[in-house]
Amino acid sequence: MTALADTFARAGAEGRAALIGYLPAGFPNRDDSVRLMRAMVAAGVDIVEVGLPYSDPLMDGPVIQAAADQALRGGTTPADVVAVAGEVAQSGAATVVMSYWNPVERFGVEAFARDLAAAGGCGVITPDLTPEESADWAEATAAYDIDRIYLVAPSSTDQRLRTVSDACTGFVYAASTMGVTGARSSVSGAAESLVARVRAVTDLPVAVGLGVSTGEQAAEIAAYADGVIVGSAFIRLVLDAPGIDEAEAAVTGLARELAAGVRRRRIDGGPVT
Amino acid sequence: MASEVVAEGQPDRVGLADPPGHFGPYGGRFVPEALTAALDGLDAAFAQAMADPAFHAELERLQRTYTGRPSPLTEAVRFGQEHCGGARIFLKREDLNHTGSHKINNVLGQALLTVRMGKKRVIAETGAGQHGVATATAAALLGLDCVVYMGEEDTRRQALNVTRMRLLGATVVPVTAGSRTLKDAINEAMRDWVTTVDETHYILGTVTGPSPFPTMVRTFQSVIGQEAREQLLEETGRLPDAVAACVGGGSNAMGIFAAFLEDPTVALWGFEAGGEGVETGRHAARFAGGAPGVLHGARTYVMQDKWGQTVPSHSISAGLDYPGVGPEHAWLHDTGRAHYAPVTDVEAMDAFERLCRTEGIIPAIETAHALAGVMRLGRDLGPDGVILVNLSGRGDKDVATAARWFGLPAVDEAAEGR
């Protein structure tokens, strides 16, 4: 069983959704990014998504763009990202990398899977890679037991949901809304029906991301999804904090609130499915 | 399809078996899944339109009565004799189209598709502003809302076109991210599109981006080469030795190349922006200074560092200032069917001045890169040579940049009598 499957199974057994937290490697700098991601894990994040900063993040809103810019200005490379993922994985949490495709291809498709596996990472989320362009990637990830996570969207047809889910291992990333990353005051109603449509075509866990920032929203999503993904809200706190100690305290506080949120579904959301 | 012409005996396509929208290993679709449905819908709408005589009739009517097609073919006699080794140079006059460049050809096609798809809003990216102006124009003509994304740096150097777009009723959004040029404008347009795709069509301005854009834009621009081929045969009774065009994304080049891909005696030459010189790193020469990678939805040649981060491009011309290039050009490059060479800012501005002084035509600075290339080709071919060049746009938008370059009084200074 891979680390992701194991994590979702444990969360399911506890009658809750898994909490997935995102931060870019190298933000606000290399060592502090490790510190912040470990703080997330200590406060209840089950799976860490380590962002690979890229020059042209066309699926990201202004908050993640700003963090990626800062990480790139600090000289963060894909090799650093793999190393950071390894250090975060030592905390015991399942650790995946989220990367746009060109840096992976440039690094070497097989080399990326190999190095990430050697470092202790267990999966990669690829927001701009489709199954149709993935022949080499499928082979490399299979060879090194790295889970392959693709995104589905509210606009995906049922046929498309099947194609993408069949290409996924670990879990399916359901984008809650049509748009880019960033906190929203309410999570779109499209997410619940999307999750139901994905469940009709796969047994893999389904996690919902895009726009989630509060414990309340996490609880709402945990009522129907297997995982809740939060990114921009963590970054916002780090950007606004005067120093790393304050940033760590704020990240810890939000992670606790979200961890409580994903555990509320049994009380608020009725029986676990 | 051009790719079929050159695909024989070439390396197999990558990915799943024979995926559509590929040119050898290039092209494809590297986009957020949220856009897949829209791209599939666009693919279907484009195929339906291509099979519908009514669509062709309406596009042809607009080209004739609104754009002013066919555009003339002008022999540049003095330019050829004095600067191109005596070769006969023929200019395909896309600068005489309504809005001043070839961009309108593609925009009218996609704007009619937008109406067919029942969408009410169009967005566009623009570098030099010519595509933005063409999109704003078509939006006004067809009653569509229009938002144009333009790098802040480009809004400054192409200020005339910003005002034109606003006069036409478009909203111009200056993009302050990244290098503040065309690359960043495309990122921002993609972010808009992924959010508004139900009611919005993204009129991409060149032969880049995810499938079906490269093929669709090439198709709408191929009228350039079809007309030019006929006109040149009528004028000279023969095919040209070379066809030349500047290459940013590469739509004017694909438009004129398309009609000659199956003529093995016709050399195809694309001239990309060498900026301050490829060796300085300040250029936009993707073939001379880039490597295969993925940018803006397609696999193609990309200016990138060893880690796959896009490297900012540089060119005196905003329209060529782009770190990627159309995937079909990447394939034509690798197969050797077309040749690509860089032209520096200095060489382009030299050719710009020569065309002004010998032919009474002020070209766009983008186009001047092709003219500089033609000067080289002409000197190689000599007096027996015949070269067809796409005069892709006029230079009105560039007068401020050119005045600075040549040390002439600025426009507002001239207005004050200096």
Interface residues (C-beta under 8 A of the other chain):
Chain A: Y54 S55 D56 P57 L58 M59 G61 Q65 L72 T77 P78 W101 N102 P103 V104 E105 R106 F107 P127 D128 L129 T130 P131 E132 E133 S134 A135 D136 Y150 L151 V152 A153 P154 S155 S156 T157 R160 V164 A175 M178 G179 V180
Chain B: V14 G15 L16 P19 G28 R29 F30 V31 P32 E33 A34 L35 T36 A37 A38 A177 G178 K183 I186 N187 M190 R191 V194 T195 T196 V197 D198 G293 V294 L295 H296 G297 R299 V302 Q304 K306 W307 G308 Q309 T310
